[in-house]
């Protein structure tokens, strides 16, 4: 019989010389996934973070079993490819869940941004006392960019840990919890950018020109990523779904776009994880309904396969050689960055006049999850060796195990103080979105609220209608929407003309609109993009004016719900929080 023989067909599917390695990789993948998910169930019953379960699985099946000399799992080229994909997907999810670019930009002039910047600068500087040999040589042998990258990881705050602690304790929507949450979001993004720059440039010496070129690359890459993800991808997916109607089309396009973005980042000299992070951050501003259509598939793939494998690989890479690290280096790596985190956050909170600086400082000491991922990236990039990597993984385990209780105690104690503000009106709008989910505008709309008429003079308006922390107001005539008036515009009007000038002459008539069936998240995002603090609400079909919602309404209802106070009689608002236990 001509053609392939049965043996030749069998040999073909053995993949030639790589058959044994492929078989070992399949065994490794199967064992890691099964044991990791089973361990996750056990650890959750013990109220322990699932990331510890994944890493402990890798340690058990790798270095611990190796001590027996009977059987253990080792890494392979096939496994490293899967893990590389896991790195990009994990940082994509961090960008999607924890980074909001619009909120970051809107906070640039506020005291929360000042607190975050001071916290990062001080803690980063103190951590560099360990990672460099400027004061004392701990034997790490890192150049400046490598020292900066490691110091960034040691001084970083993990939003996933902090959000989980605040959510479990019911503090996320209280004033102290909101302040901590806001500062952590800003500080984490700054630290991630610093780390991303440093890892991408660790093989080169930094120079002023090099820094400018790198910043230009990041800025240009961010703009391109934002345009593709927010302006091209959503309509492309919607159009193709109507024409092609292929199952899981959105998931395939999203994954393909993610890997192309990673390729583009690597091509321009950035680390692929930074590209994945920026891509996720760009998608975080998509409308809520669009996210519900394209995100669940990739989240299921990540949480069921890539994320467990990724953190299990951290356990596989663990080595007991960390015991050879000098005691002085151990103490320095474990304690000095811890002191730096608290000192930097306390100084930032105190200088920016945030309530209860010690609670804010304690809240910014949550870390462990993203840090382990970054340490693995740094180890694979050759920035740190397995000794330092293994010791710092143990340090991060300690953070994950013990810091949640410390943070919860500090925030609970601070929340009992009687001198705290009843609500906060200066939280960036995009950050409020993190604490709202599945709430529609109709749930919070006060249809009985009165609005100034266009015939009201500017003087009467400023004397009778202005309230604190609200720079924009809806103008309506007998139930018909006229537009929005901005206090900023009144500055250009001479005060001697205020008594004669009516609002009709200064009102902005072309304004964005909200609809009662819209998600609050989407409306808050449009408020932030339009730099407005109020949004008119109209019926979708007839555009009949129904009322208005303000950013202060959202924050007030959110905090009143948490504190158990009486809510305004017009509606009952339901609030929930996104779970970030794994990210």
Kinemage of the C-alpha trace (Angstrom):
@kinemage 1
@onewidth
@group {chain A} dominant
@subgroup {mainchain}
@vectorlist {calphas} color= white
{ca unk a 1} P 0.000 0.000 0.000
{ca unk a 2} L 1.421 3.335 -1.120
{ca unk a 3} L 1.374 6.508 0.982
{ca unk a 4} L 1.818 6.705 4.745
{ca unk a 5} L 2.147 3.518 6.737
{ca unk a 6} L 0.420 3.212 10.108
{ca unk a 7} L 3.774 3.545 11.889
{ca unk a 8} L 4.622 6.686 9.931
{ca unk a 9} L 1.298 8.242 10.926
{ca unk a 10} L 1.966 7.379 14.575
{ca unk a 11} L 5.456 8.888 14.298
{ca unk a 12} L 4.000 12.008 12.741
{ca unk a 13} L 1.780 12.647 15.748
{ca unk a 14} L 4.698 12.083 18.104
{ca unk a 15} L 6.145 15.398 16.907
{ca unk a 16} L 9.533 13.850 16.144
{ca unk a 17} L 12.377 14.674 18.457
{ca unk a 18} L 10.207 16.772 20.780
{ca unk a 19} L 7.770 13.983 21.660
{ca unk a 20} L 9.182 13.364 25.131
{ca unk a 21} L 9.293 17.061 26.001
{ca unk a 22} L 5.749 17.531 24.736
{ca unk a 23} L 4.519 14.593 26.823
{ca unk a 24} L 6.193 16.042 29.926
{ca unk a 25} L 4.655 19.458 29.240
{ca unk a 26} L 1.174 17.961 28.934
{ca unk a 27} L 1.683 16.102 32.216
{ca unk a 28} L 2.905 19.295 33.870
{ca unk a 29} L -0.022 21.367 32.595
{ca unk a 30} L -2.582 18.788 33.636
{ca unk a 31} L -1.156 18.300 37.125
{ca unk a 32} L -0.703 22.020 37.779
{ca unk a 33} L -4.229 22.955 36.678
{ca unk a 34} L -5.990 20.180 38.603
{ca unk a 35} L -4.018 20.553 41.826
{ca unk a 36} L -4.121 24.369 41.670
{ca unk a 37} L -7.916 24.539 41.365
{ca unk a 38} L -8.398 21.909 44.095
{ca unk a 39} L -5.998 23.813 46.349
{ca unk a 40} L -7.915 27.011 45.616
{ca unk a 41} L -11.067 25.421 47.005
{ca unk a 42} L -9.269 24.367 50.190
{ca unk a 43} L -7.585 27.741 50.682
{ca unk a 44} L -10.839 29.636 50.172
{ca unk a 45} L -12.466 27.601 52.922
{ca unk a 46} L -9.604 28.763 55.119
{ca unk a 47} L -10.272 32.354 53.916
{ca unk a 48} L -6.857 32.561 52.252
{ca unk a 49} L -6.087 34.229 48.939
{ca unk a 50} L -6.296 31.940 45.909
{ca unk a 51} L -2.962 33.277 44.610
{ca unk a 52} L -1.264 31.591 47.571
{ca unk a 53} L -2.999 28.345 46.594
{ca unk a 54} L -1.662 28.553 43.035
{ca unk a 55} L 1.899 29.376 44.096
{ca unk a 56} L 1.831 26.726 46.837
{ca unk a 57} L 0.812 24.183 44.180
{ca unk a 58} L 3.892 25.008 42.137
{ca unk a 59} L 6.105 24.794 45.230
{ca unk a 60} L 4.626 21.439 46.229
{ca unk a 61} L 4.884 19.804 42.818
{ca unk a 62} L 8.259 21.384 42.065
{ca unk a 63} L 10.938 22.131 44.693
{ca unk a 64} L 9.240 20.281 47.583
{ca unk a 65} L 8.759 17.064 45.610
{ca unk a 66} L 12.284 17.428 44.254
{ca unk a 67} L 13.577 17.010 47.806
{ca unk a 68} L 12.118 13.483 47.822
{ca unk a 69} L 14.170 12.585 44.738
{ca unk a 70} L 11.311 10.402 43.431
{ca unk a 71} L 9.279 12.621 41.076
{ca unk a 72} L 8.769 16.318 40.518
{ca unk a 73} L 7.631 18.782 37.881
{ca unk a 74} L 10.064 20.927 35.937
{ca unk a 75} L 9.516 23.811 33.578
{ca unk a 76} L 9.823 23.308 29.814
{ca unk a 77} L 9.781 25.364 26.630
{ca unk a 78} L 6.137 24.487 25.964
{ca unk a 79} L 5.178 25.503 29.504
{ca unk a 80} L 7.134 28.758 29.243
{ca unk a 81} L 5.165 29.710 26.125
{ca unk a 82} L 1.880 29.158 27.942
{ca unk a 83} L 3.181 31.115 30.931
{ca unk a 84} L 4.266 33.997 28.690
{ca unk a 85} L 0.686 34.219 27.409
{ca unk a 86} L -0.483 34.110 31.024
{ca unk a 87} L 1.727 37.098 31.879
{ca unk a 88} L 0.126 39.221 29.176
{ca unk a 89} L -3.427 38.177 30.027
{ca unk a 90} L -2.836 38.794 33.738
{ca unk a 91} L -1.555 42.332 33.161
{ca unk a 92} L -4.367 42.936 30.700
{ca unk a 93} L -6.829 42.112 33.495
{ca unk a 94} L -4.975 44.400 35.907
{ca unk a 95} L -5.370 47.240 33.431
{ca unk a 96} L -9.011 46.382 32.857
{ca unk a 97} L -9.972 46.052 36.532
{ca unk a 98} L -7.650 48.414 38.374
{ca unk a 99} L -6.528 51.224 36.061
{ca unk a 100} L -8.712 54.082 34.866
{ca unk a 101} L -6.837 56.583 32.698
{ca unk a 102} L -9.605 59.215 32.698
{ca unk a 103} L -9.718 59.216 36.509
{ca unk a 104} L -5.949 59.514 36.618
{ca unk a 105} L -6.020 62.533 34.304
{ca unk a 106} L -8.901 64.198 36.179
{ca unk a 107} L -7.024 63.846 39.472
{ca unk a 108} L -3.795 65.533 38.287
{ca unk a 109} L -4.606 68.821 40.049
{ca unk a 110} L -6.170 67.308 43.162
{ca unk a 111} L -4.793 66.460 46.578
{ca unk a 112} L -5.282 62.725 45.969
{ca unk a 113} L -2.765 62.905 43.145
{ca unk a 114} L -0.377 64.824 45.415
{ca unk a 115} L -0.738 62.158 48.111
{ca unk a 116} L -0.084 59.360 45.618
{ca unk a 117} L 2.943 61.063 44.035
{ca unk a 118} L 4.559 61.821 47.397
{ca unk a 119} L 3.849 58.280 48.565
{ca unk a 120} L 5.497 56.740 45.494
{ca unk a 121} L 8.501 59.090 45.511
{ca unk a 122} L 9.300 58.660 49.212
{ca unk a 123} L 8.717 54.904 49.332
{ca unk a 124} L 10.626 54.393 46.065
{ca unk a 125} L 13.565 56.415 47.383
{ca unk a 126} L 13.696 54.453 50.637
{ca unk a 127} L 13.433 51.127 48.794
{ca unk a 128} L 16.362 52.122 46.584
{ca unk a 129} L 18.508 52.244 49.727
{ca unk a 130} L 18.220 48.440 49.575
{ca unk a 131} L 18.373 47.823 45.844
{ca unk a 132} L 21.444 50.051 45.246
{ca unk a 133} L 24.820 50.162 46.954
{ca unk a 134} L 24.717 53.923 47.617
{ca unk a 135} L 24.513 53.501 51.400
{ca unk a 136} L 25.120 49.819 52.023
{ca unk a 137} L 25.878 46.989 49.617
{ca unk a 138} L 23.397 44.127 50.047
{ca unk a 139} L 25.076 42.172 47.267
{ca unk a 140} L 22.245 42.453 44.691
{ca unk a 141} L 24.610 43.703 41.937
{ca unk a 142} L 21.956 45.632 39.982
{ca unk a 143} L 22.489 48.564 37.650
{ca unk a 144} L 20.428 51.733 38.095
{ca unk a 145} L 17.440 50.750 35.933
{ca unk a 146} L 17.323 47.272 37.471
{ca unk a 147} L 17.505 48.810 40.967
{ca unk a 148} L 14.681 51.177 40.031
{ca unk a 149} L 12.523 48.307 38.756
{ca unk a 150} L 13.011 46.231 41.916
{ca unk a 151} L 12.474 49.261 44.168
{ca unk a 152} L 9.262 49.958 42.269
{ca unk a 153} L 7.987 46.456 42.992
{ca unk a 154} L 8.938 46.701 46.672
{ca unk a 155} L 7.233 50.096 47.063
{ca unk a 156} L 4.142 49.252 45.016
{ca unk a 157} L 0.636 48.898 46.450
{ca unk a 158} L -1.644 46.140 45.117
{ca unk a 159} L -5.155 47.472 44.499
{ca unk a 160} L -6.599 43.958 44.361
{ca unk a 161} L -5.607 43.259 47.983
{ca unk a 162} L -6.713 46.677 49.260
{ca unk a 163} L -10.067 46.548 47.436
{ca unk a 164} L -10.761 43.056 48.818
{ca unk a 165} L -10.032 44.179 52.399
{ca unk a 166} L -12.160 47.323 52.098
{ca unk a 167} L -15.009 45.417 50.469
{ca unk a 168} L -15.049 42.597 53.022
{ca unk a 169} L -15.069 45.087 55.898
{ca unk a 170} L -17.768 47.277 54.351
{ca unk a 171} L -15.411 50.274 54.230
{ca unk a 172} L -15.054 50.821 50.481
{ca unk a 173} L -17.925 53.314 50.307
{ca unk a 174} L -17.080 55.122 53.545
{ca unk a 175} L -15.028 58.353 53.487
{ca unk a 176} L -11.780 56.788 54.772
{ca unk a 177} L -12.148 53.770 52.477
{ca unk a 178} L -12.837 55.969 49.440
{ca unk a 179} L -9.771 58.082 50.158
{ca unk a 180} L -7.553 54.997 50.485
{ca unk a 181} L -9.044 53.464 47.339
{ca unk a 182} L -8.530 56.662 45.328
{ca unk a 183} L -4.892 57.130 46.374
{ca unk a 184} L -4.105 53.447 45.760
{ca unk a 185} L -5.494 53.548 42.196
{ca unk a 186} L -3.330 56.555 41.317
{ca unk a 187} L -0.226 55.274 43.136
{ca unk a 188} L -0.479 51.826 41.554
{ca unk a 189} L -0.621 53.271 38.038
{ca unk a 190} L 2.413 55.502 38.685
{ca unk a 191} L 4.388 52.568 40.125
{ca unk a 192} L 3.417 50.274 37.242
{ca unk a 193} L 4.584 52.827 34.695
{ca unk a 194} L 7.908 53.269 36.521
{ca unk a 195} L 8.393 49.495 36.694
{ca unk a 196} L 7.397 49.043 33.064
{ca unk a 197} L 9.901 51.680 31.951
{ca unk a 198} L 12.663 50.159 34.054
{ca unk a 199} L 12.115 46.560 32.942
{ca unk a 200} L 12.008 47.609 29.307
{ca unk a 201} L 15.276 49.560 29.655
{ca unk a 202} L 17.128 47.350 32.156
{ca unk a 203} L 19.763 46.403 29.564
{ca unk a 204} L 20.544 50.044 28.812
{ca unk a 205} L 21.902 52.930 30.822
{ca unk a 206} L 19.392 55.734 31.241
{ca unk a 207} L 20.141 59.183 29.863
{ca unk a 208} L 18.018 62.344 29.631
{ca unk a 209} L 17.572 61.813 25.897
{ca unk a 210} L 16.788 58.127 26.427
{ca unk a 211} L 14.154 58.987 29.026
{ca unk a 212} L 12.487 61.473 26.679
{ca unk a 213} L 12.508 58.948 23.836
{ca unk a 214} L 11.039 56.287 26.119
{ca unk a 215} L 8.307 58.650 27.360
{ca unk a 216} L 7.513 59.526 23.760
{ca unk a 217} L 7.218 55.850 22.874
{ca unk a 218} L 4.874 55.201 25.784
{ca unk a 219} L 2.750 58.278 24.993
{ca unk a 220} L 2.480 57.395 21.305
{ca unk a 221} L 1.818 53.754 22.009
{ca unk a 222} L -0.848 54.682 24.586
{ca unk a 223} L -2.652 56.935 22.101
{ca unk a 224} L -2.643 54.270 19.387
{ca unk a 225} L -3.820 51.631 21.864
{ca unk a 226} L -6.615 53.869 23.140
{ca unk a 227} L -7.853 54.676 19.621
{ca unk a 228} L -7.845 51.010 18.604
{ca unk a 229} L -9.538 49.735 21.759
{ca unk a 230} L -12.131 52.462 22.303
{ca unk a 231} L -12.864 53.708 18.782
{ca unk a 232} L -12.075 50.806 16.438
{ca unk a 233} L -12.641 47.563 18.327
{ca unk a 234} L -16.227 48.079 19.665
{ca unk a 235} L -17.864 49.089 16.352
{ca unk a 236} L -15.784 46.473 14.516
{ca unk a 237} L -16.996 43.719 16.842
{ca unk a 238} L -20.608 44.915 16.630
{ca unk a 239} L -20.520 45.112 12.838
{ca unk a 240} L -18.873 41.732 12.343
{ca unk a 241} L -21.283 40.056 14.751
{ca unk a 242} L -24.228 41.308 12.700
{ca unk a 243} L -22.681 40.136 9.425
{ca unk a 244} L -20.793 36.953 10.326
{ca unk a 245} L -22.640 35.729 13.461
{ca unk a 246} L -19.807 33.451 14.554
{ca unk a 247} L -19.895 32.050 18.127
{ca unk a 248} L -17.331 33.680 20.482
{ca unk a 249} L -16.302 36.117 17.752
{ca unk a 250} L -15.746 38.926 20.254
{ca unk a 251} L -13.496 36.710 22.406
{ca unk a 252} L -11.349 35.748 19.434
{ca unk a 253} L -11.005 39.335 18.226
{ca unk a 254} L -10.143 40.555 21.720
{ca unk a 255} L -7.456 37.909 22.240
{ca unk a 256} L -6.032 38.529 18.790
{ca unk a 257} L -5.936 42.280 19.406
{ca unk a 258} L -4.269 41.713 22.794
{ca unk a 259} L -1.410 39.705 21.311
{ca unk a 260} L -0.983 42.194 18.452
{ca unk a 261} L -0.765 45.013 21.007
{ca unk a 262} L 1.855 43.030 22.953
{ca unk a 263} L 3.795 42.477 19.718
{ca unk a 264} L 3.610 46.181 18.958
{ca unk a 265} L 4.882 47.063 22.434
{ca unk a 266} L 7.854 44.720 22.053
{ca unk a 267} L 8.534 46.088 18.569
{ca unk a 268} L 8.878 49.689 19.811
{ca unk a 269} L 11.125 48.655 22.705
{ca unk a 270} L 8.557 48.414 25.540
{ca unk a 271} L 7.927 45.338 27.624
{ca unk a 272} L 4.923 43.323 26.424
{ca unk a 273} L 3.329 43.364 29.888
{ca unk a 274} L 3.191 47.185 29.743
{ca unk a 275} L 1.417 46.959 26.381
{ca unk a 276} L -1.103 44.486 27.814
{ca unk a 277} L -1.634 46.760 30.835
{ca unk a 278} L -2.301 49.817 28.668
{ca unk a 279} L -4.640 47.822 26.420
{ca unk a 280} L -6.664 46.680 29.435
{ca unk a 281} L -6.727 50.227 30.828
{ca unk a 282} L -8.050 51.505 27.482
{ca unk a 283} L -10.841 48.939 27.482
{ca unk a 284} L -11.792 49.799 31.092
{ca unk a 285} L -13.484 52.970 29.815
{ca unk a 286} L -15.736 51.118 27.383
{ca unk a 287} L -19.485 51.299 28.038
{ca unk a 288} L -20.689 48.809 30.605
{ca unk a 289} L -22.866 46.960 28.129
{ca unk a 290} L -19.981 46.524 25.691
{ca unk a 291} L -17.762 45.164 28.452
{ca unk a 292} L -20.421 42.627 29.393
{ca unk a 293} L -20.384 41.343 25.819
{ca unk a 294} L -16.647 40.941 25.245
{ca unk a 295} L -14.987 40.517 28.660
{ca unk a 296} L -16.556 37.412 30.339
{ca unk a 297} L -14.989 34.983 27.853
{ca unk a 298} L -11.415 36.141 28.346
{ca unk a 299} L -11.922 36.385 32.108
{ca unk a 300} L -13.099 32.754 32.227
{ca unk a 301} L -10.111 31.588 30.178
{ca unk a 302} L -7.746 33.599 32.369
{ca unk a 303} L -9.114 32.589 35.765
{ca unk a 304} L -9.629 28.969 34.797
{ca unk a 305} L -6.348 28.363 33.002
{ca unk a 306} L -3.739 31.098 32.534
{ca unk a 307} L -3.753 32.816 35.944
{ca unk a 308} L -3.490 29.563 37.988
{ca unk a 309} L -0.673 28.364 35.728
{ca unk a 310} L 1.097 31.697 35.894
{ca unk a 311} L 1.247 31.816 39.678
{ca unk a 312} L 1.918 28.086 39.921
{ca unk a 313} L 4.976 28.733 37.775
{ca unk a 314} L 6.138 31.202 40.443
{ca unk a 315} L 6.061 28.245 42.827
{ca unk a 316} L 7.927 26.062 40.325
{ca unk a 317} L 10.613 28.730 40.048
{ca unk a 318} L 10.962 28.924 43.826
{ca unk a 319} L 14.258 27.684 45.239
{ca unk a 320} L 15.343 26.914 48.769
{ca unk a 321} L 18.643 28.585 47.917
{ca unk a 322} L 17.123 31.766 49.355
{ca unk a 323} L 18.560 30.509 52.659
{ca unk a 324} L 22.032 31.407 51.327
{ca unk a 325} L 21.067 35.085 51.309
{ca unk a 326} L 22.890 36.946 54.127
{ca unk a 327} L 20.730 37.785 57.135
{ca unk a 328} L 21.431 41.482 56.660
{ca unk a 329} L 20.153 41.347 53.097
{ca unk a 330} L 17.055 39.446 54.234
{ca unk a 331} L 16.293 42.018 56.920
{ca unk a 332} L 16.906 44.893 54.534
{ca unk a 333} L 14.716 43.503 51.728
{ca unk a 334} L 11.882 42.658 54.124
{ca unk a 335} L 11.833 45.619 56.535
{ca unk a 336} L 13.222 48.744 54.858
{ca unk a 337} L 10.657 48.794 51.982
{ca unk a 338} L 7.909 48.132 54.557
{ca unk a 339} L 9.034 51.188 56.501
{ca unk a 340} L 9.307 53.136 53.274
{ca unk a 341} L 5.740 52.259 52.240
{ca unk a 342} L 4.256 53.498 55.506
{ca unk a 343} L 6.461 56.589 55.711
{ca unk a 344} L 5.799 57.647 52.130
{ca unk a 345} L 2.040 57.113 52.362
{ca unk a 346} L 1.833 58.920 55.714
{ca unk a 347} L 3.774 61.926 54.417
{ca unk a 348} L 1.620 62.028 51.284
{ca unk a 349} L -1.643 61.816 53.249
{ca unk a 350} L -0.497 64.396 55.798
{ca unk a 351} L 0.784 66.963 53.304
{ca unk a 352} L -2.339 66.644 51.130
{ca unk a 353} L -4.553 66.951 54.255
{ca unk a 354} L -6.397 63.674 53.891
{ca unk a 355} L -8.449 62.453 56.835
{ca unk a 356} L -6.668 60.095 59.256
{ca unk a 357} L -3.203 59.862 57.636
{ca unk a 358} L -2.214 56.749 59.596
{ca unk a 359} L -5.192 54.816 58.174
{ca unk a 360} L -4.410 55.939 54.621
{ca unk a 361} L -0.750 54.987 55.134
{ca unk a 362} L -1.711 51.560 56.459
{ca unk a 363} L -4.098 51.034 53.558
{ca unk a 364} L -1.306 51.652 51.058
{ca unk a 365} L 0.747 48.790 52.541
{ca unk a 366} L -1.393 46.103 50.911
{ca unk a 367} L 0.631 44.116 48.405
{ca unk a 368} L 1.483 40.643 47.184
{ca unk a 369} L -0.433 39.657 44.036
{ca unk a 370} L 0.766 41.924 41.227
{ca unk a 371} L 4.154 42.066 42.916
{ca unk a 372} L 4.652 38.296 42.568
{ca unk a 373} L 3.772 38.557 38.879
{ca unk a 374} L 6.288 41.358 38.383
{ca unk a 375} L 8.977 39.485 40.298
{ca unk a 376} L 8.469 36.510 37.977
{ca unk a 377} L 8.799 38.789 34.952
{ca unk a 378} L 11.991 40.258 36.406
{ca unk a 379} L 13.414 36.796 37.114
{ca unk a 380} L 12.642 35.626 33.575
{ca unk a 381} L 14.244 38.826 32.240
{ca unk a 382} L 17.435 38.158 34.187
{ca unk a 383} L 17.110 41.245 36.397
{ca unk a 384} L 17.116 39.264 39.669
{ca unk a 385} L 18.428 35.764 40.390
{ca unk a 386} L 16.498 32.847 41.863
{ca unk a 387} L 17.830 33.538 45.376
{ca unk a 388} L 16.383 37.060 45.538
{ca unk a 389} L 13.264 35.984 43.649
{ca unk a 390} L 12.527 33.116 46.052
{ca unk a 391} L 13.051 35.225 49.169
{ca unk a 392} L 10.864 38.077 47.911
{ca unk a 393} L 8.078 35.627 46.972
{ca unk a 394} L 8.081 34.487 50.615
{ca unk a 395} L 7.960 38.134 51.720
{ca unk a 396} L 4.954 38.740 49.466
{ca unk a 397} L 3.247 35.683 50.939
{ca unk a 398} L 3.645 37.281 54.360
{ca unk a 399} L 2.118 40.506 53.069
{ca unk a 400} L -0.872 38.613 51.642
{ca unk a 401} L -1.393 36.658 54.862
{ca unk a 402} L -0.923 39.357 57.496
{ca unk a 403} L -1.473 42.834 56.010
{ca unk a 404} L -5.242 42.466 55.354
{ca unk a 405} L -5.881 42.148 59.099
{ca unk a 406} L -3.664 45.153 59.841
{ca unk a 407} L -5.374 47.276 57.183
{ca unk a 408} L -8.842 46.226 58.338
{ca unk a 409} L -8.018 47.101 61.970
{ca unk a 410} L -6.624 50.537 61.074
{ca unk a 411} L -9.533 51.441 58.776
{ca unk a 412} L -12.151 50.175 61.262
{ca unk a 413} L -10.600 52.241 64.034
{ca unk a 414} L -10.415 55.337 61.833
{ca unk a 415} L -14.019 54.932 60.649
{ca unk a 416} L -15.265 55.220 64.240
{ca unk a 417} L -13.946 58.747 64.567
{ca unk a 418} L -16.640 61.413 64.869
{ca unk a 419} L -14.718 64.195 63.106
{ca unk a 420} L -14.769 62.568 59.668
{ca unk a 421} L -16.696 64.225 56.823
{ca unk a 422} L -20.126 62.754 56.185
{ca unk a 423} L -19.343 62.445 52.483
{ca unk a 424} L -16.635 63.261 49.953
{ca unk a 425} L -17.376 65.422 46.942
{ca unk a 426} L -13.869 65.561 45.487
{ca unk a 427} L -13.441 61.916 44.454
{ca unk a 428} L -12.672 61.691 40.690
{ca unk a 429} L -15.759 60.486 38.840
{ca unk a 430} L -14.056 57.538 37.186
{ca unk a 431} L -12.992 56.152 40.559
{ca unk a 432} L -16.575 56.213 41.797
{ca unk a 433} L -17.320 53.851 38.881
{ca unk a 434} L -15.230 51.143 40.573
{ca unk a 435} L -17.736 51.023 43.444
{ca unk a 436} L -20.878 50.928 41.277
{ca unk a 437} L -22.223 48.027 39.294
{ca unk a 438} L -25.604 47.113 37.814
{ca unk a 439} L -27.170 50.415 38.953
{ca unk a 440} L -29.282 52.301 36.472
{ca unk a 441} L -29.903 56.039 36.310
{ca unk a 442} L -33.594 55.482 37.006
{ca unk a 443} L -32.640 53.961 40.377
{ca unk a 444} L -31.143 57.219 41.617
{ca unk a 445} L -33.001 59.896 39.644
{ca unk a 446} L -34.793 62.525 41.752
{ca unk a 447} L -37.643 63.634 39.485
{ca unk a 448} L -38.897 66.185 42.031
{ca unk a 449} L -35.726 68.283 42.031
{ca unk a 450} L -36.201 71.908 40.950
{ca unk a 451} L -33.964 73.575 38.383
{ca unk a 452} L -33.353 77.278 37.638
{ca unk a 453} L -35.234 78.779 34.694
{ca unk a 454} L -33.494 80.532 31.823
{ca unk a 455} L -35.113 83.819 32.880
{ca unk a 456} L -33.315 83.841 36.239
{ca unk a 457} L -30.600 86.489 36.418
{ca unk a 458} L -27.010 85.494 37.030
{ca unk a 459} L -27.028 87.385 40.352
{ca unk a 460} L -30.145 85.583 41.589
{ca unk a 461} L -28.694 82.286 40.399
{ca unk a 462} L -25.429 82.743 42.316
{ca unk a 463} L -27.290 83.794 45.464
{ca unk a 464} L -30.068 81.170 45.488
{ca unk a 465} L -28.992 78.102 43.522
{ca unk a 466} L -25.270 77.461 44.000
{ca unk a 467} L -24.262 74.621 46.335
{ca unk a 468} L -20.726 73.525 47.346
{ca unk a 469} L -18.672 71.250 45.061
{ca unk a 470} L -21.053 71.587 42.090
{ca unk a 471} L -19.727 73.736 39.230
{ca unk a 472} L -22.466 72.838 36.699
{ca unk a 473} L -26.280 73.221 36.807
{ca unk a 474} L -29.134 72.136 34.551
{ca unk a 475} L -31.430 74.928 33.328
{ca unk a 476} L -35.062 74.056 32.512
{ca unk a 477} L -38.180 76.053 31.559
{ca unk a 478} L -41.497 74.545 32.684
{ca unk a 479} L -40.248 70.981 32.423
{ca unk a 480} L -38.346 71.515 29.164
{ca unk a 481} L -34.557 71.218 29.069
{ca unk a 482} L -32.677 74.391 28.078
{ca unk a 483} L -29.075 73.382 28.752
{ca unk a 484} L -26.272 73.527 31.312
{ca unk a 485} L -24.733 76.605 32.908
{ca unk a 486} L -21.134 76.494 34.165
{ca unk a 487} L -19.758 78.624 37.000
{ca unk a 488} L -16.488 78.752 35.075
{ca unk a 489} L -18.191 80.684 32.263
{ca unk a 490} L -19.552 83.272 34.707
{ca unk a 491} L -16.009 84.419 35.449
{ca unk a 492} L -15.869 86.040 32.023
{ca unk a 493} L -19.030 88.064 32.726
{ca unk a 494} L -18.477 91.437 34.504
{ca unk a 495} L -20.121 91.434 37.927
{ca unk a 496} L -21.917 94.686 37.261
{ca unk a 497} L -23.802 92.853 34.481
{ca unk a 498} L -24.949 89.971 36.686
{ca unk a 499} L -28.172 91.710 37.703
{ca unk a 500} L -29.241 92.273 34.092
{ca unk a 501} L -27.945 89.144 32.379
{ca unk a 502} L -30.246 86.095 32.342
{ca unk a 503} L -29.055 82.493 32.320
{ca unk a 504} L -30.445 82.188 28.798
{ca unk a 505} L -27.469 84.254 27.607
{ca unk a 506} L -24.786 82.050 29.206
{ca unk a 507} L -26.325 78.583 29.041
{ca unk a 508} L -24.676 75.782 27.052
{ca unk a 509} L -27.443 74.290 24.921
{ca unk a 510} L -25.603 71.403 23.240
{ca unk a 511} L -25.009 69.007 26.140
{ca unk a 512} L -24.573 65.241 26.535
{ca unk a 513} L -27.691 63.450 27.722
{ca unk a 514} L -28.401 60.480 29.974
{ca unk a 515} L -31.290 58.021 29.768
{ca unk a 516} L -33.099 56.345 32.670
{ca unk a 517} L -32.265 52.807 31.494
{ca unk a 518} L -28.508 53.509 31.250
{ca unk a 519} L -25.937 52.147 33.676
{ca unk a 520} L -24.617 54.700 36.161
{ca unk a 521} L -21.091 53.598 35.204
{ca unk a 522} L -21.592 54.728 31.600
{ca unk a 523} L -23.062 58.093 32.579
{ca unk a 524} L -20.275 58.782 35.056
{ca unk a 525} L -17.757 57.997 32.337
{ca unk a 526} L -19.390 60.523 29.978
{ca unk a 527} L -19.459 63.069 32.811
{ca unk a 528} L -15.734 62.597 33.290
{ca unk a 529} L -14.979 62.808 29.558
{ca unk a 530} L -17.087 65.981 29.231
{ca unk a 531} L -15.691 67.512 32.466
{ca unk a 532} L -19.216 67.915 33.844
{ca unk a 533} L -20.587 67.364 37.342
{ca unk a 534} L -24.226 67.082 36.226
{ca unk a 535} L -26.055 65.303 33.414
{ca unk a 536} L -29.622 65.962 32.172
{ca unk a 537} L -31.806 62.837 32.013
{ca unk a 538} L -34.380 62.501 29.206
{ca unk a 539} L -36.631 59.751 27.851
{ca unk a 540} L -34.846 57.786 25.139
{ca unk a 541} L -37.578 58.057 22.493
{ca unk a 542} L -39.290 61.390 23.081
{ca unk a 543} L -36.346 63.155 24.786
{ca unk a 544} L -38.761 64.478 27.389
{ca unk a 545} L -36.819 66.052 30.261
{ca unk a 546} L -37.061 63.942 33.426
{ca unk a 547} L -34.493 65.514 35.755
{ca unk a 548} L -30.758 65.467 36.379
{ca unk a 549} L -28.141 63.461 38.230
{ca unk a 550} L -24.980 64.892 39.746
{ca unk a 551} L -21.720 63.282 40.800
{ca unk a 552} L -22.467 64.373 44.368
{ca unk a 553} L -25.749 62.432 44.234
{ca unk a 554} L -23.889 59.231 43.434
{ca unk a 555} L -21.282 59.638 46.145
{ca unk a 556} L -23.827 60.696 48.764
{ca unk a 557} L -26.196 57.818 48.074
{ca unk a 558} L -23.287 55.376 48.035
{ca unk a 559} L -21.969 56.485 51.436
{ca unk a 560} L -25.448 56.728 52.990
{ca unk a 561} L -26.219 53.198 51.825
{ca unk a 562} L -23.079 51.909 53.526
{ca unk a 563} L -23.672 53.804 56.771
{ca unk a 564} L -27.271 52.633 56.955
{ca unk a 565} L -28.728 56.161 57.010
{ca unk a 566} L -32.094 57.122 55.566
{ca unk a 567} L -31.904 57.614 51.838
{ca unk a 568} L -33.830 60.250 49.922
{ca unk a 569} L -37.416 59.083 49.444
{ca unk a 570} L -37.389 59.171 45.633
{ca unk a 571} L -35.489 55.931 45.058
{ca unk a 572} L -33.610 53.079 46.639
{ca unk a 573} L -30.133 52.538 45.309
{ca unk a 574} L -28.429 49.181 45.134
{ca unk a 575} L -24.640 49.161 45.233
{ca unk a 576} L -22.155 46.421 44.775
{ca unk a 577} L -18.439 46.138 44.233
{ca unk a 578} L -16.311 44.293 41.754
{ca unk a 579} L -14.466 41.394 43.232
{ca unk a 580} L -10.702 41.522 42.675
{ca unk a 581} L -9.712 38.621 44.801
{ca unk a 582} L -7.481 37.113 42.160
{ca unk a 583} L -6.134 40.266 40.574
